[in-house]
């Protein structure tokens, strides 16, 4: 086997106790699983012992794909795609009540999460997400309002997900050893929501505009999003606030109004 590729952000999980702790977060027996970035199969080996209904691997590294294919080719209800997760066609996944799990490459982990949440069809099929992030990023994803970690990522994530459990993972649990700690987060998909946003891309756009200069008041930026007439429909919105002082619910309300164009 070749050494981990720095260009793909590969840090292989080697600590078996952490593998078991991750897989103990959810009941895998008889469930449909997708694993993103399986690497050499540290999680995959243990997933298969728990007898899932089906297991799909998505691995960008061609050499690792070949290795995993030969390692598991006799396994029933197993398939592997050699694909970039940021370009993968999720129409190839027909199963529902999915659990998606992955030790994500740190350099693209936020992009992976947002891409999954923006896919309406896939979101309807999802039950659980269990992902490993860089600790700093994990804190931003689950950042509560108001706090120093609250921002765009937590607003977008909170609309679709709620947190079940989280725990930290030492850098010593990987090869090669990263320079940072990691965080595993178990999310459940929100099946019901008070707000009705049609397209998460619109929420992404609005948070991007308002947080583009987060130290300034929103009074100028908001006019790029909503007309004066529409702003009158949310009189409780204080235009002298900075974006991090605005609750997630208000961002969802702004997005709802924006979509009514």
PEWOGI-V887149 format. One record per run of one state. SS is the DSSP state (2 for helix, 1 for strand, 0 for the rest). FROM is the first residue (numbers start at 1). LEN is the number of residues. If there is no record, write none. Layout:
ss:SS from:FROM len:LEN
ss:SS from:FROM len:LEN
This chain:
ss:0 from:1 len:5
ss:2 from:6 len:3
ss:0 from:9 len:3
ss:1 from:12 len:2
ss:0 from:14 len:2
ss:2 from:16 len:8
ss:0 from:24 len:8
ss:1 from:32 len:5
ss:0 from:37 len:5
ss:2 from:42 len:8
ss:0 from:50 len:4
ss:1 from:54 len:6
ss:0 from:60 len:2
ss:2 from:62 len:11
ss:0 from:73 len:5
ss:1 from:78 len:5
ss:0 from:83 len:7
ss:2 from:90 len:3
ss:0 from:93 len:5
ss:1 from:98 len:6
ss:0 from:104 len:2
ss:2 from:106 len:13
ss:0 from:119 len:1
ss:2 from:120 len:6
ss:1 from:126 len:9
ss:2 from:135 len:7
ss:0 from:142 len:10
ss:2 from:152 len:9
ss:1 from:161 len:9
ss:0 from:170 len:1
ss:2 from:171 len:3
ss:1 from:174 len:2
ss:0 from:176 len:6
ss:1 from:182 len:8
ss:0 from:190 len:10
ss:2 from:200 len:11
ss:0 from:211 len:6
ss:1 from:217 len:1
ss:0 from:218 len:3
ss:2 from:221 len:4
ss:0 from:225 len:3
ss:2 from:228 len:7
ss:0 from:235 len:7
ss:1 from:242 len:1
ss:2 from:243 len:3
ss:0 from:246 len:2
ss:2 from:248 len:12
ss:0 from:260 len:2
